[in-house]
């Protein structure tokens, strides 16, 4: 295992987006699908925004299945609902 150190969050999210592109592409080629577990909170929001814009046409999203790893027990329109944050991103 290696530890990667970034100068700022922009570098981190750029590198992480490329990593997700690579593993998603590989998984789709090998298995026909890519399972993507989303987390909540504010930390991944920027990543989701980058994937929804810069990577919109780089990943075959029709073959990506999304799951929430830590959804809160609130209604779908509640501000704390992680699905709402992901949808807005």
C-alpha positions as CSV (number, residue, x, y, z in Angstrom):
1,X,0.0,0.0,0.0
2,X,1.2,3.5,-0.7
3,X,0.2,6.8,0.7
4,X,-0.5,9.7,-1.7
5,X,0.0,13.2,-0.4
6,X,-1.7,16.1,-2.3
7,X,-1.0,19.8,-2.1
8,X,-4.7,20.7,-2.1
9,X,-8.1,19.2,-2.5
10,X,-8.3,20.2,-6.2
11,X,-5.3,17.9,-6.9
12,X,-6.9,15.1,-4.8
13,X,-10.2,15.3,-6.6
14,X,-8.6,15.5,-10.1
15,X,-6.5,12.4,-9.4
16,X,-9.5,10.5,-7.7
17,X,-11.7,11.3,-10.7
18,X,-9.1,9.9,-13.1
19,X,-8.8,6.8,-10.9
20,X,-12.6,6.3,-10.9
21,X,-12.6,6.7,-14.7
22,X,-9.9,4.0,-15.1
23,X,-11.5,1.5,-12.8
24,X,-15.0,2.1,-14.1
25,X,-13.8,1.7,-17.7
26,X,-11.9,-1.5,-16.8
27,X,-14.9,-2.9,-14.9
28,X,-17.3,-2.2,-17.7
29,X,-15.0,-3.8,-20.3
30,X,-14.4,-6.9,-18.1
31,X,-17.8,-7.3,-16.4
32,X,-20.2,-5.1,-18.4
33,X,-21.0,-3.0,-15.3
34,X,-19.5,-0.8,-12.6
35,X,-20.8,-0.7,-9.1
36,X,-20.2,2.6,-7.4
37,X,-20.9,3.1,-3.7
38,X,-21.6,6.7,-2.8
39,X,-21.0,8.2,0.6
40,X,-22.7,11.1,2.1
41,X,-21.5,14.2,3.9
42,X,-19.9,17.3,2.4
43,X,-16.5,15.7,1.6
44,X,-17.4,13.9,-1.7
45,X,-19.6,16.7,-3.0
46,X,-16.9,18.2,-5.2
47,X,-16.0,14.8,-6.5
48,X,-19.6,14.1,-7.6
49,X,-19.7,17.6,-9.3
50,X,-16.5,16.8,-11.3
51,X,-17.8,13.4,-12.3
52,X,-21.2,14.9,-13.4
53,X,-19.5,17.6,-15.5
54,X,-16.0,16.9,-16.7
55,X,-16.5,13.1,-16.8
56,X,-20.1,13.2,-18.1
57,X,-19.1,11.9,-21.5
58,X,-16.1,9.8,-20.5
59,X,-17.9,7.1,-18.6
60,X,-20.7,4.9,-19.9
61,X,-23.1,5.9,-17.1
62,X,-25.8,3.5,-18.4
63,X,-23.6,0.7,-17.1
64,X,-23.0,2.2,-13.7
65,X,-25.0,1.0,-10.7
66,X,-25.1,3.4,-7.7
67,X,-25.5,2.4,-4.1
68,X,-25.5,4.5,-0.9
69,X,-23.1,3.2,1.7
70,X,-24.3,5.3,4.7
71,X,-27.7,6.7,4.0
72,X,-29.4,8.5,6.9
73,X,-32.9,7.5,8.1
74,X,-34.6,10.7,6.9
75,X,-37.2,11.4,4.2
76,X,-36.0,11.8,0.6
77,X,-36.6,15.5,0.6
78,X,-34.8,16.2,3.9
79,X,-31.6,18.3,3.7
80,X,-29.6,15.6,5.4
81,X,-30.6,12.9,2.8
82,X,-27.4,11.9,1.0
83,X,-29.3,11.0,-2.1
84,X,-30.5,14.6,-2.4
85,X,-26.9,15.9,-2.2
86,X,-25.8,13.4,-4.8
87,X,-28.7,14.3,-7.1
88,X,-27.9,18.0,-6.8
89,X,-24.2,17.4,-7.6
